Amino acid sequence: MSLTSTAHELVTLASGGEGGGNHESLNPYFVGAGAFVALMLLLFITISFNRDR
């Protein structure tokens, strides 16, 4: 694999070629809500271990 072919593949991938990047089954609201819940859970765990102050 040469440098020019690698660069061409990266440009094609970055421009959204070959089908695009959006997956039909991924709802952005569901992904965002899941990430929010996961971060809130991690925050709760972090706060619960810091009760000595």
Backbone bond lengths (Angstrom), bond angles and torsions (degrees), N, CA, C in turn:
res aa  C-N    CA-C-N  psi(-1)  N-CA   C-N-CA  omega(-1)  CA-C   N-CA-C  phi
1 M - - - 1.459 - - 1.526 107.55 -
2 S 1.308 115.69 119.32 1.455 119.44 -177.18 1.535 110.18 -88.90
3 L 1.307 114.37 170.81 1.460 120.70 -178.32 1.529 111.24 -66.05
4 T 1.321 117.55 -37.60 1.465 119.69 -178.74 1.528 111.36 -70.05
5 S 1.333 117.19 -38.70 1.464 118.17 178.95 1.525 111.05 -69.81
6 T 1.329 117.41 -35.62 1.458 120.75 176.58 1.523 110.47 -64.95
7 A 1.324 116.90 -43.47 1.459 120.65 178.89 1.524 110.79 -63.46
8 H 1.331 117.13 -39.46 1.461 120.56 179.05 1.532 110.96 -64.99
9 E 1.330 116.98 -40.27 1.460 120.02 178.64 1.522 111.23 -66.27
10 L 1.330 116.84 -38.40 1.459 119.81 178.59 1.528 111.76 -66.95
11 V 1.326 116.88 -39.50 1.460 120.41 177.89 1.522 110.26 -65.45
12 T 1.328 117.38 -41.07 1.462 121.17 178.05 1.522 110.97 -63.93
13 L 1.325 116.87 -41.50 1.458 121.25 179.36 1.526 110.67 -66.57
14 A 1.330 117.98 -42.15 1.459 121.59 -178.01 1.522 112.10 -69.84
15 S 1.323 117.42 -29.55 1.464 119.85 -178.22 1.522 112.29 -82.36
16 G 1.311 117.31 -2.93 1.459 120.30 177.50 1.504 113.55 86.58
17 G 1.291 117.28 20.68 1.453 120.21 178.99 1.515 111.79 -71.91
18 E 1.307 115.81 165.85 1.457 124.00 177.74 1.524 112.37 62.22
19 G 1.291 117.00 54.48 1.449 120.76 170.53 1.505 116.60 102.21
20 G 1.288 118.73 -9.26 1.448 119.74 179.18 1.511 112.14 80.48
21 G 1.343 116.15 -179.54 1.446 120.20 -175.68 1.509 114.70 -110.39
22 N 1.319 118.11 -12.54 1.457 119.37 -177.13 1.516 110.30 -83.28
23 H 1.304 115.07 129.99 1.455 121.00 177.52 1.517 107.51 -99.01
24 E 1.309 116.48 134.14 1.462 120.37 -172.77 1.523 113.14 -66.13
25 S 1.328 118.06 -30.78 1.452 119.43 -174.63 1.520 113.02 -85.45
26 L 1.332 119.16 -7.57 1.448 120.97 -178.85 1.524 110.01 -94.14
27 N 1.318 115.82 111.80 1.455 121.40 176.36 1.528 107.88 -87.53
28 P 1.330 118.99 123.10 1.465 120.08 -177.16 1.524 113.19 -62.59
29 Y 1.334 117.91 -31.96 1.464 120.13 177.41 1.520 110.91 -67.62
30 F 1.327 117.03 -38.46 1.462 121.39 178.48 1.526 110.90 -67.16
31 V 1.320 116.62 -42.51 1.463 120.69 179.35 1.524 109.91 -65.95
32 G 1.317 117.21 -42.99 1.457 120.97 178.90 1.515 112.35 -64.27
33 A 1.332 116.72 -42.64 1.464 120.56 178.73 1.528 110.50 -65.99
34 G 1.321 117.26 -38.94 1.459 120.23 177.64 1.522 112.01 -64.50
35 A 1.322 116.59 -41.33 1.463 120.34 177.71 1.520 110.73 -65.64
36 F 1.328 117.04 -40.14 1.467 121.10 178.68 1.523 110.84 -63.01
37 V 1.323 117.05 -44.89 1.467 120.84 179.57 1.526 110.25 -63.77
38 A 1.322 117.24 -41.86 1.469 120.24 179.45 1.526 110.97 -63.53
39 L 1.329 117.26 -41.64 1.460 120.03 179.05 1.523 111.76 -68.37
40 M 1.325 117.49 -37.65 1.463 120.14 176.87 1.529 111.08 -66.09
41 L 1.322 116.94 -36.99 1.461 120.48 176.68 1.525 110.69 -64.63
42 L 1.331 116.78 -43.69 1.461 119.64 176.91 1.524 111.69 -63.93
43 L 1.313 117.71 -37.81 1.461 121.24 177.22 1.516 110.77 -64.62
44 F 1.319 117.79 -42.62 1.455 121.77 178.58 1.528 111.13 -62.92
45 I 1.334 116.79 -41.85 1.467 120.19 178.75 1.521 110.29 -64.87
46 T 1.332 116.80 -41.02 1.463 120.63 179.56 1.519 111.05 -64.81
47 I 1.319 117.41 -41.94 1.463 121.04 -179.87 1.529 110.27 -68.49
48 S 1.321 117.88 -37.79 1.466 119.67 -177.38 1.534 111.51 -68.17
49 F 1.319 119.57 -27.08 1.461 121.54 176.54 1.518 112.01 -82.00
50 N 1.313 119.14 -8.25 1.455 122.82 -175.66 1.535 110.57 -109.98
51 R 1.313 117.98 44.65 1.468 122.31 -177.63 1.517 113.29 -84.58
52 D 1.325 119.25 -4.38 1.451 120.69 -174.63 1.527 113.78 -78.51
53 R 1.291 118.44 -7.05 1.474 119.97 -179.23 1.494 112.22 -95.59
